[in-house]
Amino acid sequence: CGITWEFSVRDLIESPVPLGMDVVVVRHVMQHLGYQDALALLQNLRRSEPRMVLLSHRDLDANQDLDAAAGGSSSFGFISRAPSTLKFQGYDMLKPPFSLPQPSRKLLEAIPGHSMLIYRG
């Protein structure tokens, strides 16, 4: 059918994806990052100029920095200083410190308050 698919895993905190990507999906990633790393990831997405980005989002009253809440990334929660009862909820990408513009489209998920934001380049 003439379509070429390429899937890859990248560390978007350290470097952008290659230029010319059609779609970048960042699903359930931000919830494992503190503000500093999440903002670095967003900056690298902008640099790579993909045609479309799908980004996980939570509708929240305000954002809370995971690093401040858990004493480190939730990926390493088993060794963090945070109590095991921490209920980190992810990030509302439309509110500070991210303050992304309104997406082209918002795809609602089955869990209330969860969605994927679609941005077109």
URBELVEN-V556975 format. One record per pair of residues at least 24 apart in sequence whose ideal C-beta (glycine too) atoms are under 8 Angstrom apart, sorted by sequence separation. I is the first residue (numbers start at 1). GAP is how many residues later the second one is. If there is no record, write none. Layout:
# URBELVEN-V556975
i = (I:I)
gap = (GAP:GAP)
This chain:
# URBELVEN-V556975
i = (13:24:64:90:93:30:31:64:14:24:30:13:17:21:23:26:27:29:31:12:13:16:17:22:23:24:25:26:27:28:35:63:12:15:16:19:21:22:23:24:25:26:27:60:63:14:18:19:21:22:23:24:26:35:60:62:13:16:17:23:34:35:36:58:60:12:16:34:35:58:60:63:12:17:33:34:57:58:59:62:63:32:34:56:57:58:63:31:57:60:63:37:57:57:34:55:34:33:32:32:31:32:55:55:57:38:54:60:59:58:42:58:59:31:57:58:31:39:42:56:57:31:39:56:57:30:31:38:56:57:30:55:56:35:54:55:30:54:54:55:53:52:53:52:52:53:51:52:51:50:49:27)
gap = (24:24:24:24:24:25:25:25:26:26:26:27:27:27:27:27:27:27:27:28:28:28:28:28:28:28:28:28:28:28:28:28:29:29:29:29:29:29:29:29:29:29:29:29:29:30:30:30:30:30:30:30:30:30:30:30:31:31:31:31:31:31:31:31:31:32:32:32:32:32:32:32:33:33:33:33:33:33:33:33:33:34:34:34:34:34:34:35:35:35:35:36:36:37:38:38:39:40:41:42:43:43:45:48:49:53:53:53:54:55:56:56:56:57:57:57:58:58:58:58:58:59:59:59:59:60:60:60:60:60:61:61:61:62:62:62:63:63:64:64:65:66:66:67:68:68:69:69:70:71:72:89)
